[in-house]
Amino acid sequence: MGFYFVDPETYKKYKDEVMQYSQSVQVNYQEFLPEEKRQPGLSDKQIAEKMGLEERVVREIRVVAERDTYSIDEWEKALEFKDNACRNYARSGISSVTKKYLKK
């Protein structure tokens, strides 16, 4: 598989919409929110189907947009959060994210 580049005009045209549907920007559907406020992120394939674009185009737009949107600090915080959540789950069998809701 070779390199693939989306032209800048296509990127600008679809960037915001792709990001809005992606896993990067969402209202977490696992939280205790009313059904109408839950917004699970879509896969690249689902976004492509919804927008009438090729999956490969959506993937490239999303990846570039994520790099444009989030600083390295945000990426590091996300990695730390995921690492802690996985380690806590391995130790206790329950997610540390879920624990705070069970205590209520």
PASEGU-269225 format. One record per residue (C-alpha): x, y, z; residue number from 1; residue in one letter. Coordinates in steps of 0.25 Angstrom, whole numbers. Example, Ala and Ser with C-alpha at 12.3 -4.5 7.8 and 13.67 -1.06 7.14 Angstrom:
<sites>
  east north    up num residu
    49   -18    31   1      a
    55    -4    29   2      s
</sites>
This chain:
<sites>
  east north    up num residu
     0     0     0   1      m
     6    13    -4   2      g
     4    27     1   3      f
    -9    34     0   4      y
   -12    49     1   5      f
   -25    56     2   6      v
   -25    69    -5   7      d
   -25    82     4   8      p
   -39    86    -1   9      e
   -45    73     2  10      t
   -39    73    16  11      y
   -44    87    19  12      k
   -58    83    13  13      k
   -60    71    22  14      y
   -51    72    34  15      k
   -61    78    44  16      d
   -72    68    40  17      e
   -63    56    40  18      v
   -58    60    54  19      m
   -72    62    59  20      q
   -76    48    56  21      y
   -62    41    60  22      s
   -59    35    73  23      q
   -50    47    76  24      s
   -62    56    79  25      v
   -74    50    85  26      q
   -83    51    97  27      v
   -79    38   104  28      n
   -91    29   103  29      y
   -87    20   115  30      q
   -89    32   124  31      e
  -103    33   131  32      f
  -109    42   121  33      l
  -122    43   115  34      p
  -123    35   102  35      e
  -125    47    93  36      e
  -112    53    98  37      k
  -103    41    96  38      r
   -94    42    84  39      q
   -85    30    82  40      p
   -74    32    72  41      g
   -75    25    58  42      l
   -64    17    52  43      s
   -57    22    39  44      d
   -66    12    31  45      k
   -79    17    37  46      q
   -75    32    35  47      i
   -71    29    20  48      a
   -85    22    18  49      e
   -92    34    25  50      k
   -85    44    17  51      m
   -84    37     4  52      g
   -68    37     4  53      l
   -58    26     2  54      e
   -54    20    16  55      e
   -39    23    13  56      r
   -42    38    10  57      v
   -50    39    24  58      v
   -38    32    31  59      r
   -28    41    26  60      e
   -36    53    29  61      i
   -39    48    43  62      r
   -24    45    46  63      v
   -19    59    41  64      v
   -30    66    48  65      a
   -27    59    61  66      e
   -13    64    60  67      r
   -17    78    57  68      d
   -27    78    68  69      t
   -20    72    80  70      y
    -7    76    86  71      s
     3    65    90  72      i
    -1    68   105  73      d
   -15    63   101  74      e
   -10    51    95  75      w
    -1    48   107  76      e
   -13    50   117  77      k
   -21    41   109  78      a
   -10    30   109  79      l
    -9    31   124  80      e
   -24    30   126  81      f
   -25    18   118  82      k
   -13    12   124  83      d
   -18    14   138  84      n
   -32     9   134  85      a
   -26    -4   129  86      c
   -17    -6   141  87      r
   -28    -4   151  88      n
   -37   -13   143  89      y
   -26   -24   143  90      a
   -25   -22   158  91      r
   -39   -22   162  92      s
   -48   -27   151  93      g
   -56   -14   150  94      i
   -52    -1   143  95      s
   -47    11   151  96      s
   -56    19   142  97      v
   -68    11   146  98      t
   -65    11   161  99      k
   -68    26   163 100      k
   -82    23   159 101      y
   -84    11   167 102      l
   -81    19   180 103      k
   -92    28   178 104      k
</sites>
